[in-house]
Amino acid sequence: MKAIVIKNYGGSEALQFADVPTPSITNPSQVLVKVKATSVNPLDYQIRRGDYASLFDLPMITGHDIAGDIVAVGDAVKNWKPGDKVYYSPRFGSIGSYAEYHITNESSLSRMPDNITYEEAASIPLIGGTVWEMLVVRAQLKKGETILILGGAGGVGTLAIQVAKSLGAFVYTTGQSILHEKLQNLGADIIIDHHQKNYIEEIQTHTNGKGVDVIIDTVGGSTLSNSPLALADYGRIVTLVDIPQPQNLIHAWEKNATYHFVFTRQSRDEVHHITQLIESGHVKPVIDSIFPLEDIQSAHERIEDKKRIQPLFGKIVLSL
Ligand SMILES: NC(=O)c1ccc[n+]([C@@H]2O[C@H](COP(=O)([O-])OP(=O)(O)OC[C@H]3O[C@@H](n4cnc5c(N)ncnc54)[C@H](OP(=O)(O)O)[C@@H]3O)[C@@H](O)[C@H]2O)c1
């Protein structure tokens, strides 16, 4: 089969198209999936450039989202059959999705929503589980609460806005002015252009100094230290971004803040909630662009390009 193989860590040129053996079922609870679409996550370029080198052996195949068709099932698999459309996130550390076929355990599979395409479905599993974990499991966001989603135009942000809205929250987010209408259409109530304005001052003004109940950090940097200045008393901050440096949390102490640190463990139950929101029309996958798998280097260059002329909005998808 065709696959994108990393033989050496590096830039986008480290992603090489190659012929590799098609995997086959070796365990009765496994299924073989024909990959129809996959996506690009920051985790993929972090792995490609060697951020997790101690955890992987080269050569390797990365990629963390799959939408596709089951083509074969192991003897113990009772709930799935060839032809079923599925979507899921390959486990961190296992063989990834940048290939024509993928083997997985049936426990990781979710039924693909019936009202979206393979490309739309491939944009969801990793961020879907992440967003549900952040908003519902950790922050326990409630109807009528206020939330600030930092990085609203990114893969995580575009989904988080929609899920927060469906839970009945008042949503503040950050995003470039050129994207304001699109962010509003997702359900954002107030949009702060992070290239022009200071989000802490803006939140202070909009909330009359009270701050928001929940802050979602998808951007890192000084957010852990400074965002409590935009937080209400006893508020919650949920962060996805690991920063291997000491952080000054004095402002968090002043606010009696609770921090949640999230490193997504792929969970079929959490993706199931997103499936329901997609099928009920509350959530729509947001696709920035679609590249053929052969053009994966361009896809990685787009997500990593911090000076891109056309700002990112949603997920970059790879079609097979
Ligand atoms: N821990 C986990 O389990 C987990 C899971 C998923 C994702 N993540 C992490 O979460 C982060 C976001 O993921 P993603 O898929 O959403 O990334 P993405 O699609 O690349 O989006 C990044 C977004 O953040 C915005 N941004 C960058 N710097 C900003 C700043 N200082 N203030 C406000 N917005 C800013 C960008 O806007 P501009 O275009 O204006 O720069 C862009 O819209 C990544 O670091 C990823 O590794 C972690």
The ligand as an SDF file (V2000), in Angstrom:
LIG
                    3D

 48 52  0  0  0  0  0  0  0  0999 V2000
   -3.1290   18.0770   24.8220 N   0  0  0  0  0  0  0  0  0  0  0  0
   -3.8850   17.5390   23.8830 C   0  0  0  0  0  0  0  0  0  0  0  0
   -4.4360   16.4740   24.0460 O   0  0  0  0  0  0  0  0  0  0  0  0
   -4.0880   18.2900   22.6020 C   0  0  0  0  0  0  0  0  0  0  0  0
   -5.0820   17.9080   21.6920 C   0  0  0  0  0  0  0  0  0  0  0  0
   -5.2960   18.6800   20.5500 C   0  0  0  0  0  0  0  0  0  0  0  0
   -4.5040   19.8060   20.3390 C   0  0  0  0  0  0  0  0  0  0  0  0
   -3.5220   20.1260   21.2280 N   0  0  0  0  0  0  0  0  0  0  0  0
   -2.6870   21.3320   21.0560 C   0  0  0  0  0  0  0  0  0  0  0  0
   -3.5570   22.4500   21.0140 O   0  0  0  0  0  0  0  0  0  0  0  0
   -2.9970   23.4550   20.1940 C   0  0  0  0  0  0  0  0  0  0  0  0
   -4.0290   23.9250   19.1880 C   0  0  0  0  0  0  0  0  0  0  0  0
   -4.3790   22.8610   18.3230 O   0  0  0  0  0  0  0  0  0  0  0  0
   -5.1950   23.1710   16.9940 P   0  0  0  0  0  0  0  0  0  0  0  0
   -5.3910   21.8750   16.2950 O   0  0  0  0  0  0  0  0  0  0  0  0
   -6.3810   24.0020   17.2870 O   0  0  0  0  0  0  0  0  0  0  0  0
   -4.1130   24.0750   16.2220 O   0  0  0  0  0  0  0  0  0  0  0  0
   -4.2700   24.9380   14.9070 P   0  0  0  0  0  0  0  0  0  0  0  0
   -5.4090   24.3870   14.0940 O   0  0  0  0  0  0  0  0  0  0  0  0
   -2.9310   25.0490   14.3060 O   0  0  0  0  0  0  0  0  0  0  0  0
   -4.7710   26.3990   15.4050 O   0  0  0  0  0  0  0  0  0  0  0  0
   -4.0000   27.3160   16.0190 C   0  0  0  0  0  0  0  0  0  0  0  0
   -4.8660   28.6130   16.1750 C   0  0  0  0  0  0  0  0  0  0  0  0
   -4.3750   29.3220   17.2810 O   0  0  0  0  0  0  0  0  0  0  0  0
   -4.3040   30.6950   16.9350 C   0  0  0  0  0  0  0  0  0  0  0  0
   -3.2850   31.3670   17.7420 N   0  0  0  0  0  0  0  0  0  0  0  0
   -1.9510   31.1790   17.6910 C   0  0  0  0  0  0  0  0  0  0  0  0
   -1.3490   31.9820   18.6110 N   0  0  0  0  0  0  0  0  0  0  0  0
   -2.3340   32.6730   19.2320 C   0  0  0  0  0  0  0  0  0  0  0  0
   -2.3580   33.6290   20.2720 C   0  0  0  0  0  0  0  0  0  0  0  0
   -1.2490   34.0430   20.8740 N   0  0  0  0  0  0  0  0  0  0  0  0
   -3.5620   34.1000   20.6820 N   0  0  0  0  0  0  0  0  0  0  0  0
   -4.7100   33.6840   20.1240 C   0  0  0  0  0  0  0  0  0  0  0  0
   -4.7460   32.7600   19.1230 N   0  0  0  0  0  0  0  0  0  0  0  0
   -3.5770   32.2730   18.6890 C   0  0  0  0  0  0  0  0  0  0  0  0
   -3.9880   30.7310   15.4710 C   0  0  0  0  0  0  0  0  0  0  0  0
   -4.4110   31.9780   14.9550 O   0  0  0  0  0  0  0  0  0  0  0  0
   -3.4720   32.8340   13.9490 P   0  0  0  0  0  0  0  0  0  0  0  0
   -3.6630   32.2030   12.6070 O   0  0  0  0  0  0  0  0  0  0  0  0
   -4.0390   34.2000   14.0470 O   0  0  0  0  0  0  0  0  0  0  0  0
   -2.0660   32.7290   14.4780 O   0  0  0  0  0  0  0  0  0  0  0  0
   -4.8040   29.5330   14.9590 C   0  0  0  0  0  0  0  0  0  0  0  0
   -6.1130   29.9490   14.6050 O   0  0  0  0  0  0  0  0  0  0  0  0
   -1.7240   22.8470   19.5710 C   0  0  0  0  0  0  0  0  0  0  0  0
   -0.6020   23.2730   20.3290 O   0  0  0  0  0  0  0  0  0  0  0  0
   -1.9250   21.3530   19.7570 C   0  0  0  0  0  0  0  0  0  0  0  0
   -0.6950   20.6460   19.8510 O   0  0  0  0  0  0  0  0  0  0  0  0
   -3.2980   19.3890   22.3480 C   0  0  0  0  0  0  0  0  0  0  0  0
  1  2  1  0
  2  3  2  0
  2  4  1  0
  4  5  1  0
  4 48  2  0
  5  6  2  0
  6  7  1  0
  7  8  2  0
  8  9  1  0
  8 48  1  0
  9 10  1  0
  9 46  1  0
 10 11  1  0
 11 12  1  0
 11 44  1  0
 12 13  1  0
 13 14  1  0
 14 15  2  0
 14 16  1  0
 14 17  1  0
 17 18  1  0
 18 19  2  0
 18 20  1  0
 18 21  1  0
 21 22  1  0
 22 23  1  0
 23 24  1  0
 23 42  1  0
 24 25  1  0
 25 26  1  0
 25 36  1  0
 26 27  1  0
 26 35  1  0
 27 28  2  0
 28 29  1  0
 29 30  1  0
 29 35  2  0
 30 31  1  0
 30 32  2  0
 32 33  1  0
 33 34  2  0
 34 35  1  0
 36 37  1  0
 36 42  1  0
 37 38  1  0
 38 39  2  0
 38 40  1  0
 38 41  1  0
 42 43  1  0
 44 45  1  0
 44 46  1  0
 46 47  1  0
M  CHG  2   8   1  16  -1
M  END
$$$$
